[in-house]
Amino acid sequence: MAAALHAAGGGLAPAPVTTGEYRLGDVRHVFADAHRAAQQLGFTAREPFDAGMAEFATAALRAPPA
């Protein structure tokens, strides 16, 4: 995800670095897999991951609810 957001930003910021270090409370061994959602719910993404991350990275910020 960090690499996709970096690419979406045009590489202007330093590239993310994976150090292998962690902090207390970090979730280190979890990853997303959409196969179960497709299998059990019939859900499939309409947009590729990188395109979604690019849209997210460039979206205008919204004002918090009043």
N, C-alpha and C positions, 0 to 999 in steps of 0.2 A: 504494500500500500504506500509506504514511504517513497519507494522508487517511482511509482505511478504518479504521485503528487509532485514529485521533483520534476519529472518529465513534463507534466502538464504546465508547470511554471516556467518552462523554457530553459530549465537548467541554470537559472540566474543565481540561485542560492547554492551553497556547497552541497554536494551529493551526500545522501544519508550513508552512515557508516554503521555496520553491524559489529559490535565489539564482543558480544558474547557475555558481557557483564549484565547483571540484573539488580533490581532493587527489591527489598522486602515487599511482598504483596503483588509483584508483577505476575501476570499470567503468561508463562513462557512457552507452553506447548499446546496452544490452541490454534486451530486454523479453520477457516470456513470452507464448506463444501456444499454446493447447491444440489448435488445429486439426490439427497433425501427429500428436499423440498419438491423437486421435480417428480420424484417417484410417488410421494404420498399426497402432495397437494396439487400436482399438475402445474407447478410454477416453473417458468423458464424466463430468464432475463430477456428483455427486449433490446438491451443496449450492452455492448461489450464493456468489460470492467474498465479498461483504460479510458474509454470515452466517458463513462460515468464519473471517473475520478477527475478527468479534465473539466467536465461540467461543474463538479463540486468545487474544484480549486479556483474556478474563475467566476463562480456565482456571486452576485451582489449580496452583501450582508443585509440581513433583515433586522428591523428594530425589534427590541424585546416587547412582548405583549404589555399593554398598559395595565 
